[in-house]
Every structure is written in C-alpha cells, then in structure tokens.
Amino acid sequence: MRTFILLSCAAFVCSGTTLQAQAPLPQQPGKQSVPAATDVAHLREAVDHLRKAGLSEDADRIERQADELLVTKQQELQRKQAELDALQADIAQLQAETGIQNSYVVELNVCEISMTQFRRWGVDWGAIIDNRPFETGASLNPGILPIGPVNSRNLRIAMDALASNGVLKEIEKATMMTSANRLSRLHSGGVTPVSHQADTQAVEWKRSGTVIEVKVVPIGGEIVLVELLAELSDGGDHAVVDAGKIIGTNTVSATVEVPLGSSTIVAYSSASRGTEEIGRFTTLTVNASQEKAKPPVAPMSGNTNKQ
C-alpha cells in the first residue's frame, strides 16, 4: 500500500519567466489597437473602448466579430457536451455489463484520544490489526497507533469502548456519497470574518467548520485510490488577537490506496495538553454503494402508441 500524507501544510509553487520590455509600435493617427479575435469578453471590452473613442465604424465591425465568435463557441460547447453525454452513456453501459462499481460511500472519522490514559490502560492495538477481539488490561503491551488498514469492526468496538470510558472523543464524523473519478465536496459550517490584527474591519471571509474534498478512483479488484482533503476549523470568539479573530485549522491531505470495506487510519499527530498527551487521528472507510450501475435508457422518439 502506498500512502502519501501531508499534515497542516500549505505549498506555494512559483515559476520564473524573464520578460524583456519592448517599445510599443507606433499607431496611426485616429486608430486604436484591437485584441486578437479569440475571446468574446475581450472583444466586447474592445467595442466599449472604441465607442468611447468615437470610432463607431470599428466598434460595429468588432461587435459583429464578437457575435459570430459567440455563436461559434456555443455550437462548439453543444458539440462537446453531446460527445461527453455519449461517452458517459458508453461508460455506464460497460460498467453495467462488467459489474464495475460506479458509486461509493465514504465515511470519515476524526478522533482525539488521551494517549496518557491509553497507555495506562495497556490497550492492545494489535488486536485491531490481527482481527482479534478488542481487549484491555495491564497484562497487554500497549502499541502505537497503527497507520494503514485496520479491521473496521474491531476499530469501531475499540473506539466505542474508549469513548465510553472517557479516553476517546469523536470530534467529527462525515458520510458522503461520491461517484467514481469525480471530485465531491462537503462544507458543514459557515464563514467567519477575518481581520487584520490591529483592525476590527473584516478584510475577508473564510470557511469555518468542516470542509471535505474526496475523489475515489478504482484501480482494480477491491482496491480504490482515495484523494482526500479534510479541514476542521474553529472560528470561535476565544481565539482573539488584538481585536481580530483568528481561525485555527487542522488539515489532513492524503492520497492512499484503500481496500473496499476496510478502515484505514490515514493520519495521526499528538500534542501536549496540560499534563496529558492528546493524539488526533483520522480514519477513512470506503464501501461500494448498494446501487449498482445501470445501463442508460434510450430516449423515446416518435409516436409509441400501438394500434
């Protein structure tokens, strides 16, 4: 299994290009430069400039070009859409004939666990990996939290047992339906005003709460490749700096191969909170949806009434 994990990290990529300044070509008196006829919006903008400059004849000519280009673009869009519809129908037909799953149910859990109490209990995480019944006891050797696939049933038993004893807290649980090879998004929460530290005036709005983006790609057999981005943020009033709100965000970005029906721990991190060590982990479970791919229904045309 190949797993790539990025925690709370932002990446910025820049590419440098050397530009050489060139002197503008001299324009003929009474003439104004016109952009290439490749973009309708640019042509419309050129028409406005020409009319303001009193060049009505040129403006009318460019406006006709813009109208013709718009019709061409619309026809191209209709043609591309028809090709896409036909391709999707072919894919649905092949999926129905081969029994390939087309939609999935993705479940995401984010939990906090007191690693201090966890070790005091002597919890055996090996039971989760080895599909043995979940146990606790001083005689067991506590293991580290595993990263990778685990038994879904035993993981749920372990989480429920730890939660009932105050060791674990499930801080987020989200379930999404998604189609194969399609990016799905979920935002549960709101937006929070963000201001400069020395100013109370909001300069932008940022999504807060839970933001999840997921894409499931079948790669053969019962294995799928999942591209996941999950953000849990808090814009509460307790986070105030110089009269301006700040938003604390916990981010998990992962690309991981997941067996269908199994749970996978895709991320784990820990930090001190007072005298306790608190761990946070994210589990991902992907199941095939109960609805199988169906062949497309051919549209009816003409009079179908039988005499």
C-alpha positions in Angstrom: 0.0 0.0 0.0 1.3 3.4 -0.9 0.4 6.3 1.3 1.3 9.9 1.0 0.3 12.2 3.9 0.6 15.9 4.3 -0.4 17.5 7.7 -1.2 21.2 8.1 0.9 22.3 5.3 0.5 24.9 2.5 2.5 24.7 -0.6 3.3 27.6 -3.0 4.9 26.9 -6.3 6.4 29.7 -8.4 7.9 29.7 -11.8 10.1 32.5 -13.0 9.9 33.9 -16.5 12.2 36.6 -17.9 10.4 39.3 -19.7 12.1 41.8 -22.0 10.5 45.2 -22.4 9.8 46.2 -26.0 8.9 49.6 -27.3 5.3 49.8 -28.4 4.7 50.0 -32.2 3.6 53.4 -33.3 -0.1 53.7 -34.0 -1.6 55.5 -36.9 -3.4 58.7 -36.0 -7.1 58.1 -35.2 -6.5 54.3 -34.9 -6.8 52.1 -31.7 -5.3 48.7 -31.2 -7.7 45.7 -31.2 -7.1 42.4 -29.4 -7.0 39.2 -31.3 -10.4 37.8 -32.1 -10.1 34.8 -29.7 -12.1 35.8 -26.7 -15.6 37.1 -26.7 -15.2 39.1 -23.4 -12.1 40.9 -24.7 -13.9 41.7 -28.0 -16.8 43.2 -26.0 -14.4 45.2 -24.0 -12.7 46.5 -27.2 -16.1 47.5 -28.5 -16.7 49.7 -25.5 -13.3 51.3 -25.8 -13.8 52.0 -29.5 -17.2 53.6 -28.9 -15.8 55.8 -26.2 -13.1 56.9 -28.6 -15.7 57.8 -31.2 -14.7 55.0 -33.6 -18.2 53.7 -34.2 -17.4 52.0 -37.5 -14.6 50.0 -36.0 -16.8 49.2 -33.0 -19.6 47.9 -35.2 -17.1 45.7 -37.0 -15.6 44.2 -33.8 -19.1 43.7 -32.4 -20.1 41.6 -35.4 -17.0 39.6 -34.9 -17.9 39.1 -31.2 -21.4 37.9 -32.1 -20.1 35.5 -34.7 -17.5 34.2 -32.3 -20.1 33.7 -29.6 -22.3 31.6 -31.9 -19.3 29.5 -32.8 -18.4 29.0 -29.2 -21.9 28.0 -28.3 -22.0 25.5 -31.2 -18.7 24.0 -30.0 -20.0 23.7 -26.5 -23.1 21.9 -27.6 -21.0 19.5 -29.7 -18.6 18.8 -26.8 -21.5 18.3 -24.4 -23.1 15.8 -26.8 -19.8 13.9 -27.1 -19.4 13.9 -23.3 -23.0 12.6 -22.9 -22.4 9.8 -25.4 -19.1 8.9 -23.7 -20.8 8.8 -20.2 -23.5 6.6 -21.6 -20.9 4.2 -23.1 -19.1 4.1 -19.7 -22.4 3.4 -17.8 -23.2 0.6 -20.3 -19.8 -1.0 -19.9 -20.0 -0.7 -16.1 -23.4 -2.4 -16.1 -22.1 -5.2 -18.3 -18.9 -5.8 -16.3 -20.4 -5.2 -12.9 -17.9 -2.4 -12.0 -18.9 -0.2 -9.2 -19.7 3.4 -10.1 -20.5 5.0 -6.8 -19.1 4.7 -3.3 -19.9 5.7 0.3 -17.1 7.4 2.1 -17.0 7.7 5.9 -14.5 10.0 7.6 -13.9 10.0 11.4 -11.7 12.4 13.3 -11.0 11.5 16.9 -9.0 12.7 19.8 -7.5 10.2 22.3 -5.8 10.6 25.6 -2.6 8.8 24.9 -1.7 9.1 28.6 -4.8 7.1 29.7 -4.5 4.9 26.7 -1.0 3.7 27.8 -2.2 3.4 31.4 -4.9 1.0 30.2 -2.5 -1.1 28.3 -4.7 -1.2 25.2 -3.5 -3.7 22.6 -3.9 -2.1 19.2 -2.5 -5.3 17.7 -5.9 -6.8 18.2 -7.3 -4.4 15.7 -4.8 -5.3 13.1 -4.9 -9.1 13.7 -8.8 -9.2 13.8 -8.8 -10.4 17.4 -11.5 -9.3 19.9 -10.7 -6.0 21.4 -9.3 -6.3 25.0 -7.8 -4.0 27.7 -5.7 -4.9 30.7 -2.5 -4.3 32.4 -1.1 -7.6 31.1 -1.3 -6.3 27.5 1.6 -4.4 25.8 0.3 -1.0 24.6 1.3 -0.4 21.0 1.5 2.7 19.0 -1.5 3.8 16.9 -1.1 2.0 13.5 -1.1 3.9 10.3 -2.8 1.9 7.5 -5.7 -0.5 7.0 -7.3 -2.0 10.1 -10.3 -4.2 10.8 -13.4 -2.0 10.6 -15.5 -3.9 13.1 -12.7 -4.1 15.7 -11.8 -0.5 15.2 -15.4 0.6 15.9 -15.5 -1.7 19.0 -12.3 -0.1 20.2 -13.5 3.4 19.6 -16.8 2.8 21.4 -15.1 1.2 24.3 -12.5 4.0 24.7 -15.2 6.7 24.2 -17.4 5.2 26.9 -14.5 5.4 29.4 -13.7 9.0 28.5 -10.4 8.1 26.8 -11.5 8.9 23.2 -13.7 11.7 21.8 -15.1 11.6 18.3 -15.0 15.2 17.2 -16.1 14.8 13.6 -18.0 12.1 11.6 -19.0 12.7 8.0 -20.5 10.3 5.4 -20.5 11.2 1.7 -21.8 9.6 -1.5 -19.5 10.0 -4.4 -19.2 8.8 -8.0 -16.0 7.2 -9.3 -13.4 9.6 -10.7 -15.4 12.6 -9.6 -14.4 15.2 -7.0 -17.0 15.6 -4.3 -17.1 18.4 -1.7 -18.8 18.9 1.6 -18.9 22.0 3.7 -20.6 21.9 7.1 -20.4 25.1 9.0 -20.3 28.7 8.0 -18.0 31.6 7.2 -16.0 33.7 9.7 -14.8 37.3 9.2 -11.0 37.6 9.3 -9.5 41.0 10.1 -6.0 42.5 10.5 -4.6 42.1 13.9 -4.7 45.9 14.5 -8.0 46.5 12.9 -11.6 45.2 13.6 -12.7 45.7 10.0 -13.1 42.4 8.2 -10.9 42.0 5.2 -12.0 38.6 4.0 -14.4 35.7 4.9 -13.0 32.2 5.5 -15.0 29.0 5.6 -15.1 27.5 9.1 -16.4 24.2 10.3 -15.8 21.1 8.3 -14.6 21.1 4.7 -14.0 17.8 2.9 -13.0 17.1 -0.6 -12.7 13.5 -1.8 -12.1 11.6 -5.0 -12.3 7.8 -5.4 -10.5 6.2 -8.3 -11.0 2.4 -8.9 -7.6 0.8 -9.6 -8.6 -2.8 -9.9 -10.1 -5.6 -7.8 -11.4 -4.4 -4.4 -8.8 -1.5 -4.2 -9.5 2.1 -4.8 -7.2 5.2 -4.7 -8.6 7.9 -2.5 -7.5 11.6 -2.7 -8.6 13.3 0.5 -8.5 16.8 1.8 -10.2 17.5 5.2 -10.1 20.7 7.1 -11.6 21.2 10.6 -11.5 24.8 11.7 -12.7 26.8 14.6 -13.5 30.5 14.4 -14.7 30.9 17.9 -14.5 34.1 20.0 -12.0 32.5 22.3 -9.3 32.9 19.6 -8.9 36.7 19.6 -5.6 38.5 18.9 -5.6 42.4 19.0 -9.3 42.6 18.5 -9.1 40.4 15.4 -10.4 36.8 15.2 -8.1 34.0 14.2 -9.1 30.7 12.8 -7.4 27.5 13.9 -7.5 24.9 11.2 -6.5 21.2 11.4 -5.8 19.9 7.9 -5.3 16.3 6.6 -4.3 15.9 3.0 -3.7 12.3 1.9 -3.6 10.1 -1.2 -4.0 6.5 -0.2 -4.9 3.1 -1.6 -7.8 1.7 0.4 -9.4 -1.8 0.3 -13.2 -1.6 0.0 -14.9 -2.4 3.2 -11.9 -1.8 5.4 -11.0 1.2 7.6 -7.7 3.0 7.1 -6.0 5.3 9.6 -4.6 7.9 7.3 -3.1 10.4 9.7 -2.0 10.7 13.4 -0.5 13.5 15.3 -0.1 14.3 19.0 0.5 17.3 21.3 0.7 18.0 25.0 -2.4 19.5 26.7 -1.6 20.2 30.3 -0.2 17.0 31.8 -1.7 14.8 29.1 -0.6 13.8 25.7 -3.5 14.1 23.3 -3.4 12.3 20.0 -5.6 13.1 17.0 -6.2 10.5 14.3 -8.3 10.3 11.1 -9.9 7.1 9.8 -11.3 6.6 6.3 -13.7 3.9 5.3 -14.9 3.3 1.7 -17.7 1.0 0.8 -19.3 0.2 -2.5 -22.8 1.7 -2.6 -25.8 -0.6 -2.8 -26.9 0.9 -6.0 -25.2 -0.7 -9.0 -24.5 1.0 -12.2 -27.5 0.8 -14.6 -27.5 0.9 -18.4 -28.8 4.1 -19.9 -32.3 4.2 -21.1 -32.6 5.1 -24.8 -34.8 8.2 -25.3 -38.2 7.5 -27.0 -38.9 9.3 -30.2 -41.9 9.5 -32.4 -45.4 8.1 -31.7 -45.1 5.0 -29.5 -48.8 4.3 -29.3 -49.6 0.8 -30.6 -52.7 0.4 -32.8 
